[in-house]
Amino acid sequence: MQGRSLPFRVATLVTGLLECLGFAGVLFGWTSLVFVFKEQHYFEELCEPDAGPLGNATGLDDCRARDEQFSLIFTLASFMNNFMTFPTGYIFDRFQTTVARLIAIFLYTSATLTIAFTSADSAVLLFLAMPMLAVGGILFLITNLQIGNLFGKHRSTIITMYNGAFDSSSAVFLIIKLLYEQGITIKASFIFISVCSVWHVGRTLLLMPRGHIPYPLPADYRYGLCSGDSPQEEDKKAAESKKLELQSKEFISPKKETPGEQQAPGSFWSYVFSQRFTWHVVWLSVIQLWHYLFIGTLNSLLNNLASKDSALVSTYTNAFAVTQFFGVLCAPWNGLLMDRLKHKYQEEAKKTGAPAKAAALRAAVPSLALTSLLCLGFAVCASMPVLPLQYATFVLQVVSRSFLYGCNAAFLTLAFPSEHFGKLFGLVMALSAVVSLLQFPLFTLIKGPLQGDPLYVNLILVLLTLLTFVHPFLVDRQCQRKGKSPEVA
């Protein structure tokens, strides 16, 4: 059965990768789309008549009011991208895959059609369309992450690869920008993306489970329209898998029980209020704020560093978008590192009798620390007002960001029970979304009181980045304590 189902599982893996690569995270190519919107005179009525020497689109590149509108749209969309992950994660846990994906398709298609028929006169509709696009995209990612469960020991590698594809999908807006420069209207591009929803529906019915993909995977597990299983049968197999997982944990990581002690996983809220979860929220929020602020203000930054040279701004915008595409190549290395270390530490745990769960969690420590280090390098480069140096900033940004989200998802699968993954993943993204709202007041502060000089804001954010190294340190210390004393929670 395993041999016959392997091509089907590979088809699910490949199509899921294409879906994340082509649709899930397109929001983060915002810089390329802003360039097109400016060419189309979106929000140009907000600019002062004397903002540019000739009153044309190029001369208006430094219009503060218009830049604030674009920054606010991205702030709201990126906030919704994360904040709505909590309710959508609950929907995924409660109503399962098919319902979650149909909601994602509806939101995504509505958003792309709205953008397609938006013009400079109705630019305000972007405040509705971009958040819908973001929420639909993150739901595509959430429903695809479970595909890693189909491939056992390669689970972390696939999860990080999918997150890398999510990052790389930002290059889609670069393609739209390049097509626009070749005469293809933005309307035609977004109508084409809307038509692709037929493919999403087909994949939902044919290549995805109606329920959830369990972990560990039962030997006879089947899914999709061709499996012949009813939703009730899928749920029964998932329940059997949960029982197998609990039995496995009790066998490989026995605890010295006191009478009446409960061995089942703790409640959802007990994990939410744990030190481990709290520091993970801090770690994700600080690093993510850097990335969101950078993406949301990049067009304005490039205009300042390039002295309003539109051609030079276009060149650097394209370079940034191209580097984003390589996120799908960077992220799997992070997952591969975690999978290799997990295997190594669990083998060591078998010899020493240490808990296997703590050994698996220990594999996330180097990834957490490396992600913080990459963000620190990105932050330092981004803080230097040297235009050619931004090429290095772009590279460090895409590597750091691809590691960030892959590590986030993989860490949650290792650190907490799988039955709470959707809710915890959604909650950590929602809480980090609240922090990400700071990007708009920071942008306003830079443009206003600081007169376009981001030095002091960047210094504060660099210091906050150093705080993220506390998280891997604490996780490593907890793993060491558990290794010495299995009773430690």
N, C-alpha and C positions, 0 to 999 in steps of 0.2 A: 504493500500500500504506500509505503514511504517513497519507493522509487517511482510509482505512477503519479504521485502527487507533487513530486519535485518540480517538473516543468510548470505546473500550475502555480506553485508558490513563487518560482522565479518570475513568472509573468506578473504576479501581484507586486513583487519587489520592484521590477523594472518600471512598470506603469506608475507605481506610487512615487518612484524617484522622479519620473518625468512630470508628474502632477505637481510635486513640490518645486521642481526646478522651473516650471513654466508659469506657475500661478500663485503659489502660497504666500511668498514674501515680496511681491512686486512693489508694495508700498515703499520699501527702502531704496528704491531707485528714484525716489522723489526728486532728487537734484536734477536728473535728466528731464523729468516731466515739467518741472518749474521753468526750465529753459524754454521749452515749447510754449508753455502758457504765457510767458513774457512776450514771446514772439507773436502770440495771438492777442496781446494787449489785455490780458485778464487783469482786473483791478487797477487798470491804468488811470481810471477816473479819480483815484485817490491821490495821485501824484500832483505836486505843485506844478503850475505851468512853466516855471523857470528851473525845474529840476535838472534838465539837460540842456546842453548848448543848442541843440537843433530841435528838441521836443520829440525826437523819435524814440523807438524802443531801446536803442543802445544808450542813448543819453539818459534814459530813465532807469537804468540799472541800479542806481543808488537810491531809489525812492524808498524812504523808510516805511511809509504807511503800507505800501504794497508788499514789501518784504515781511512786514509784521503779519499781514493776512496769510501769506504762504506759510510762514512759521507757525501761525496759529492752527491752520488746517493740518499740518503735519503733526503738531503737538496733540491735537484731538484724535487724529487717526492712530498715532502710535500709542496713545493712552488707551483707546478702545481695543487696539490689537492685543494689549496685555490685560487690561482690566476685565474685558468680557471673556477672557480665557477661563475665569472661575465659573460663571454660570454655564458657559458652553462645555466646560469640563464636567460639570454636574449633569448636563443633558447627555453627554457621552456616556457617563457612568450609569445614569438612570434609564435612558431610553435607547442606548446602545448605538451601534455604528450606522445603520441605515438612516435612522431619523436624523442623527447629527449631520450626516453628509448631505441629506436633502435640504436641511436648513442652510448649510454652507453654500450649496449650489444656488439656492434662491437669493441669498444675500449677495453673493459674488456676481451673479448675472444681473441683478438689479443695479448694482454699483457700476458695472462696466457699461450698461446701456445708458445710465444717467450721464456718465462722463462722455460717452459718444455723442449725445445730443445736447451737451452743454456748450455754450459759447461765451464770449466776453460779457455779453449782456446778462447771462444767467450764471456767472461764475460762482455765485454764492452757493449753488447746488453742490459744489465740491465739499462743502462742510458736511453734507449728508453722504455723498458718494464715497469719499475716501475712508471714513470710518467703517462703512458697510463692506468695502473691499478688504479692509484689514481684518475684520471679524470673520468673514468668509474664508480668507486665506489661512488664518490661524486654526480654524476648524478642519481645514484640509490637512494641516500638519498633524494635529492631535489624533485624527482618525487613522493616519498613516503610521504613526510611531509604533503602534502595536504590531506592525508587520515584523519588527525585530524579533518578536516571540516565536516566529516560524523557523528561525534559524539558530536557536539555542545558544551555543558558545560564541556566536558572532553578534549577539544581541546589541551590545554597546556600540560596536562598529557601525551597524546599520542605523541605530538611533542617531548617532552623530553624523552619519552620512546624510540622512534625511534633513537634519537641521542645517547642514552645510548647503544642501540643495535649496532649502528655504532662503538662506542668505543669497545664494547665487541667482535666485529668481529676480532679484532687483535689476539684473541686466536686461530684463524684458523692456523696461522703460527706456533704456539706452537704444534698443532696437527700434522702438517707436520713434524716438528722437531722430535716429539716422534715416528711417523711412520718411519721416516728415521733411527732412532736408532734401530728400530725393523726390518730393512731390506727393507722397502718400499722406492723406489727411489723417488727423488724429481720430476723426469719426470712423473712418474705414478700419483703422487698427483696432479700436475698441469694439466695433461690431464683430470683427473676426474673433476676438477673445470671447465675446458673448456667445457666439455660435459653438464654441468649444465646450459649452456646458452639456451638449449632447454626449460628448465623450465622458464627462464626469458622471453623468447618470448611468451610462452603460457600464462603466467601471464599478460603480456602486452596486449594481445588480449582479454583475457577472464575476467580479474578482475580489470582492470584499465580503466579510462575514456579516450576517444580520445582527449578531450579538457582538461579543468580544473574542479576540484571539487569546486563549488562556496561556499562562506560563507557570510551570513547565508544560510543554505541549503533550497531550495524550497521544499514544502511538497511532490510534485510528482516527485522529482528528481530521474532519473535512469541513469545508466552508464554501460559501458562494452559491449561486443559483444551481450549479451543476452537482452540488454535493448530495442533494436529495434529503438533507436534514431539515427538519422544521426548526423554528426559533427555539421551541421548548427542548428539542434534542441538543441544540447547540448550548443552551443554558445548562443542561444536565451534564454535558461534557466539561463545561467550564467549572461547574461545582465540584466534579470529580477531580479536576486538576488542582483546585484550591485545596482540597483535602489531601491530595498527594504532596502538595507544596508544604503544608503544615506538618505532615508526617515526616517529610524530609528534613525540615528545619529542626524538629524535635530530635531526630536521630543524629544529625551532624552537629548540632549545637545544644546538647542537653543542659538543663539548668538544675541547680539544686533547689528543689521546691520546699516550701514550707506548707503545712496543711492549708488547703483552701486557695493556694496560689493559682492564678489563671495563666495558662500557657498561650492562649490565643493572642493574636496581635491586639495592641491597644486601640482605644477609640481614636477617631479622626482628630478630635480636639486635643487629645493628649500629645499627638505629634505636632500639631500646630503651635502649641505653647512650649515646645521643647527648645533647648538652647541651640541644638543643631539646626532646626528649621529657621530660627530667628537670625542666626548668623548667615545662613544661606540667602535669606531675603536681603540682608545688608550687602552681601557679596554681589548678588545679581543686580541690585538696584543702583549701586554706585557705578559699576562698569557699564551698565546699560545706559545710564544717564549721559555718560561721556559719548557713547555712540549716537544716541538720539540727538543730542545737542550738536554734535559734529555734522550729522547728515542734514538736520533741519536748517543749519546756518551756513552750509558749505557754499551755496551759491553767492550769498552775501560776502563770505570770507574771500572767495576767489575774485570777486569783483574788486574788493579792496586791494588785494595783493597784486592783481593784474592791472591796476590803475584804470579800471573800467574798459579794458580792451576785450570786446565781445568775442572776437576770434580766439583769443588766448583762453578766455573763460570756457568757451566751448571745447577747446582741446583738453583742458584739465578735467572738465566735466566728463568727457568721454573716457579719459584715462581712469578716473575714479570708478565709473560704471563697469569698465572692462575688468578691473581688479576684483570687483564684487563677484563676477562670474566664477572666480577660482575658489570661492568658499566651499563649493562641493568637493573640491580636490583636497582642501586643507582639513576639513572637519573629520574625515574618517581616520586620519592619523591619530587624532585625539582618542577616538573610540578604540582603535587598534591598541594604543598604549594601555588603555584601561582594561581591555580584554586580556592582554598578555600579563599584566601585573595581577589581575584578578586570579588567573590560573596559577601564577607563580605563588602568590600568597596563600591560596587555598591548599596547594600542595604542601607548603610549609606548615599550615595549620593542622593538616592530617598527621604530620609527624610529631608535632608538639602537643596536640590535643586542644588547641585553641579553637574558639568558635569560628566556624566557616563564614558566618555573616559578617563578623568584624574583619576577617581577612579580605572579603570581597569589598567592603567599604573602604578599606585601606588603599585599594587600587585607585580610588578617586582623588586621593590627596595630591599626587604629583600633577594631575590634570588641573585641579583647582588652583594650585600654586602657579603653574605655567600660564594659565589664563590671566591671572592677576599680573604676572610679570610682562606678558605681551601687552596688556592694557596700559601698564605704566610706560612702556616704550612708546606706544601709540600716543599717549597723553603728552609726553614730553615733546615729541616731534610736532604734534598739532599745536602746541603752545608757542612754537617758534615762527615768527612772521617772515618766513623765507619761502618764496613761491616754489623753487625747484625741490625743496625739501619735502613738499607735500606729496611727491611721488612715493617717498619712503613712508609717509603717514598713511597713504592709501593702502599700501601693502600690509603694514602692521595692523591697520584697522580691520581689514577683511580677515586676516588670520585670527586676530583677537576675537572678533565677533563670531566667526565660525566655531571657535573653541568654546565661546561663552555659552551659546544655546545648546550645543551638543553636550557639553559637560553638565549643564543644568538638568537636562532631561535624564541623562544617564545617572547622575548623582541621585536624583529622586527615586529612580528604580532600584538603586542599591541601598539607599539609606532608609527607605520606608516601605511598608507592605504594598503589594501591587493593587490590592482592592481599594486603596486610597489614592492611587496615582493620579487619576483624572482630576480629583478635587484638589489635591496638594499642588499639582502642576498649575492648575488654574488659579489657586490662591496665591502662590508665589509670584505668578505673572501679574495678578491683579494688584498686589501690594507694591510691586516694583513699578507698576503703571502710575500709582499715586505719586511716587518719587519723580517719575519721568515728566510730570506736569511742571516741574521746576524749570524745564528747558525754555518755556516761553518767558517767564519773568527774568531769567538769566539773559535771554536774547534782548529783551527790552532794556535791561540794565546796561548791557554792552552798547547798544545803539544809542541810549539816552545819556545817563549820567557819566558813563565811562567814555563817551564820544568815539565809539567804535573800537576802543582798545580792550581786548579781552584778557589782558595779562593777569589782573587780580583774580578774575573768575577762574582762569586756568590754574593758577597757583593753588587756590582752594580745592579745586577738583583733583589736582595731583596729590595733595595731602590726603584727601579722602580715599584715593586709590590705594595708598599705602595701608589704609585700614583694612582693605579686603584680604590682606595676607593673614589676618587673624583667623579667618575661617578655616583654611587648610591646616593651620597649626592646631586648632582645637579639635578638628576631626581626627587628625593623626594621634593626638593625645588620648582621645576617647578610645580609639582602636587599640592603642597600646595597653590601656587600662583593662579593656575587655579581654585582651589576649592573656593578661596575667590573672584576671579574676572574672570568670564568666557571669558572676552575680551582678556585676556593675551594669546598670541600665544605660 
